[in-house]
Amino acid sequence: MDGIMMQNGKMMMMKAGKAAGPMTSEMTMSNGTKVTMDGAIIMSDGIKDQMKDGEMMMMDGKIMEGGKATGMAKQ
């Protein structure tokens, strides 16, 4: 599982499910979602959100929380 994760208020790179160091630049996922170094999310349709501690975003732009994929819709 590769992606990025908000951990203790900092964005971390994840490789094979393990922290691989801090995020060093803004990233664009395969679905067009951009994630900034402070955890701000800008989806391809312009909707903005903020990653929360413990959330992980996979390289395809899906958010994982507690090991389960969740949608980006506000609840």
N, C-alpha and C positions, 0 to 999 in steps of 0.2 A: 504494500500500500504506500504509494508515493503521494505527497501533497504538502500542504502547509497547515500549521496548527497554532492557535492562540494558546500560549502557555504562560501563566503568571504575567499576563499583560504584554507579552512579547510574541512576535510572530516567529515561528520556528519552521525550518524545512524538515520534512519527514521523508525518510528513505526506508523502504521495507518495514514501515510501521514504527520506526525508531527515530528519535530526534537526531538530525544530522547537522545542526548548527543554526545560527540565526538567519533569517531571511535578509538578503542584502539589497534587493531592489524590487520594485513593483513587478507583479507577475500577471500574465494573461493566460487563463485556462483555455482548454480546447473549445469550450462553448462560448467564448468571448467575454466571460466574466473577468474583471480586473480586480486584483487585491493589492492594496498598498501596504507599506511596511508597518503602518499603525493598525492594520486590520480592517480598514474601510473596504467595503465590497461595492463595486459598481458593475451591475449586470449589463449585458449587451443591449437591453431595452432602456437603459438609463436609470433604473431603480437602484437606490442606494441602501445599504444596510451596514451593520458593523458586526464583525465576528466577536463572539463571547468566549471567555476562558473555557477551555476544554473542547471547543469546536474544531473540527478538522475539515479542510476542503481538499477533495481529491483533485487530481490534475484535469478531470473532465468537468469540474465546476460544481460537483455535488457536495453538499455539506454532510459530514458525518458527526453524529452526536451520540456518545455512548455506544459506538459500533454500528449504528443504524443510519442509513441514508435518510435525510429529511429534505423537504422542499424548501425553497427560499421564501415562501409566502408567510406574511405576518399572521400570527394566530391571535 
